[in-house]
Amino acid sequence: MFFGQKRAPNTRLDLLKSVVLFKDLPMRDVAMVDSLMHERRYLADEVIFDEGEEGQGLFVVLSGRVKIVRHGQVPETLLEFGPGSFFGEVALLDQCVRTAQARAVEDAHIVALFRAEFYSLLETHSAIASRISFQLARVLAARLRQAITSRDQHI
Amino acid sequence: MDRSLASGPLVWLGIILTTCLLLVFFQTMLWLVLPLLLAVVSYYLLSPLVNMAMARGLTRERAVFIVTVLLTIFLAAEGFIIVPKIASASHNWQDKLADYGRTGEDLVMKAKQSVSKYFPFLHPPESQTGGMGVGRIGFVESGATPTPSSNNELENQVENLPAKYSGEIAMEALRWVPSLLLVPYMTYFFLLDGPRFKRFLVRAIPNAFFEKTLYLFYRVEDQMRRYFRGLLSLTALDAVCLGVGLWFLGLEAPFFLASLAAVMAWLPYLGSIAGGLLVVLVAAHDAPNQPWLPYEVVGLFIAVRMLDDFVFMPLTIGRSLRMHPLVTVLMILLGGAVAGISGLLLVMPVLGVVMVAGQIIGELVTDERVLARYRHARHLRQLRAKADL
């Protein structure tokens, strides 16, 4: 890019940049991460992943809404995500089964970052991957704190 | 779902049948499959270099370009060193071949002499060999009566062998040149567009199968990477073992000969035999005063082959494919029976890929939940399509 020339607006990259995981990355690195992501489109009520499936990576919502549901005796909606938020992040770190179902509430445009690609990012662009990992650790820590607080309130 | 169902006998039967069909199909288009295979090997060899360059801040395009240019320079430099040597040696290569031919003939004769000396009961009685005793011809066909003229014929055939087949060998080599020129071209684009091509393919997968199929892609890729790394480890182990053995036996250029034989062993069985014969001929030719040397080399080759087939191969390639050693050996035999030399060469990588694909497809088609999700998503799309009709 030449000096003084403005970057062409790219809503997708801007939206990715607004995701907490990628907020510390310069736009060039966000583009690098974006090149590793897989794009999917889901209709309202379509299942994105199912409870008990082996998770492969995290999903970032670009548009639409997604709910996380756990099917006990009565289906229980745990969380709802809108544009700029992400879910299924534990699968990015570990090969584990999904503990709940993700379902599109309305038509959703989603990108997925898979574990294998994240590992290759760790090899080729360790600085980018470590920043993402750090942010991910902070998010997980915050969720753990929230879960503990909510359990204490219940008690 | 019960995963053991997915890899049951039916799935394994499908895997073996698909592997055999693919081997037969690949045999008919070996001109394309072989460069493709070599390009994939080059891709797995060079991709760590591209990753290293990218880790230093280069874009993929630049990294691939630099690695390809460096490789071209390296190959050109090697060419500048090796080609003049080959050119200077080419004027007498026919004589050399004839020499090696004569050496081979002498070796057979000496072998027969040794057999008759130490195992006289194996030697036919003199009356059957026309009173020749230990003749110049090694193992005479039954019913044929060897005469001095037949000995001369054989000598003439050995003398004329290089002149007779050199043209055919040269034509065969020329026939492969266009195919082999595809290798660097394919490698460049595999390195450059591999990830993009993968994402392009993934886009066609229905949402319900998305995560599982992507997992299949990763496992296939991992399988292939493991296989080719296993193959290279096996070649290195073979070359070192043979090289050390040949060095102990006092042969000239032991590690060069060992490396040549190890690379030839990429062609299972036949390649090993050809590589072994080559080294035995060199030993017999270069050390005519050591009559036992060729036999020692044969012994060494048999020992290394045993080590290779029963220890190294199951530990490197077999382990890389996470396959039972017995299955490895049986599949190699089956590949050879179904598609000859190309089958022997291709059976392991093809089986590795088909095995992973078969197991995952087995999981998908037997997973009622995933199929129900697919039907549900299709129903939603149909409803959307019919909404305003």
Contacts between the chains, C-beta under 8 A, distances in Angstrom:
chain1	res1	chain2	res2	distance
A	35	B	195	7.5
A	36	B	195	7.5
A	38	B	199	6.1
A	38	B	202	5.5
A	38	B	203	7.8
A	38	B	210	7.7
A	38	B	214	7.1
A	39	B	203	7.3
A	40	B	207	6.0
A	40	B	210	6.4
A	42	B	207	6.1
A	43	B	377	7.1
A	43	B	380	4.7
A	43	B	381	6.5
A	43	B	384	6.2
A	44	B	380	7.7
A	45	B	380	6.2
A	46	B	207	6.5
A	46	B	376	7.4
A	46	B	377	5.1
A	46	B	380	5.8
A	47	B	208	7.5
A	47	B	373	5.2
A	47	B	376	7.1
A	47	B	377	7.5
A	48	B	207	7.4
A	49	B	211	6.2
A	50	B	369	6.5
A	50	B	370	7.9
A	50	B	373	6.7
A	53	B	211	6.7
A	53	B	212	7.8
A	54	B	211	7.7
A	54	B	212	7.9
A	54	B	215	7.2
A	55	B	211	7.4
A	56	B	211	4.8
A	56	B	214	6.0
A	56	B	215	5.6
A	57	B	211	7.8
A	112	B	210	7.8
A	114	B	214	6.0
A	114	B	218	7.6
A	116	B	218	4.3
A	120	B	51	7.6
A	123	B	51	5.7
A	123	B	55	7.1
A	124	B	51	4.7
A	124	B	54	4.4
A	124	B	55	5.1
A	125	B	54	6.9
A	125	B	55	6.6
A	126	B	55	6.8
